Amino acid sequence: MANIYNQIDLDIESYLNFTHQIADVASNVIKPLFRSNLEITDKGDKENRLSQVTEADRGAERAMRSLIEEKFPQHGIIGEEYGYTRSQSKYVWVLDPIDGTDPFLAGLPTWGSLIALMIDGRSCIGMMNQPIFGERFYGSKNGAFLGPKRISTRKCKNLKDASLSITSLQMLANKSQLDAFKEIEKRVLQLRVGGDCYNYALLAAGSIDLVIEGQLAPWDIQAHIPIIEAAGGIITDWKGNEIKAGGWVIAAGDPYIHEQALEFLSLANTE
């Protein structure tokens, strides 16, 4: 798979600085509402699963969109709460104001705001911001960082030495997907369930080796792609192809275990 950073020539630092501004305005809305008495609404947009949303989600995305519209009115925006605007544009911002609404509502800080900038359909900048911990993971052609510190994935040559994470087994839509996941699970050193966006951030930082998930929307995954690739990892769909939007995703810190896991995942039905 071609590396996006060799194909796109742009002032990455300028866009990255603006991405920090987007994260800041989202934090200003969300942080005061964490562990507060928020009204919860069921969006009802996921089969057989409660999809919860609050004014923290909606208010943050409105603030993020407003900043983008003011600075770059010609850019497109894709967001979890307010959908698609000019999504065929050359430059498209992909937003998830709170990835991990369930832990957010439970008072757990394992959630984050996700921001990606896609250029010609490929994510070039990604950011995961967690304002409670004060942790901001971001990546571009200039590297992957946690705050000012450069981060990288860790080496792991064999599944037997790997830690595997998934947010929920409900992400696996059929028996073939669950069977493939179970084949990998019984070969790894450790399985962690839960974590949402933190799984991908910690993989980029070298604390987790594999993340395998399914049924993801673009706003769930696009921000993680530049971070993981810039940190030295690999992230594809279950067939080993580039991730165009969302879907079924495998992220690995080391290409060896990515290849080993694909032997099982590639056999699953993801249609």
DAWO-V444420 format. One record per helix or strand of 2 or more residues. SS is the DSSP state (h for helix, s for strand). FROM is the first residue (numbers start at 1). LEN is the number of residues. If there is no record, write none. Layout:
SS FROM LEN
SS FROM LEN
//
This chain:
h 4 3
h 12 22
s 41 2
s 52 2
h 55 17
s 76 4
s 83 3
s 91 9
h 101 5
s 112 8
s 122 9
s 135 6
s 143 4
s 149 2
h 159 3
s 163 4
h 169 3
h 175 11
s 190 4
h 197 8
s 210 7
h 218 13
s 234 4
s 247 6
h 255 11
//
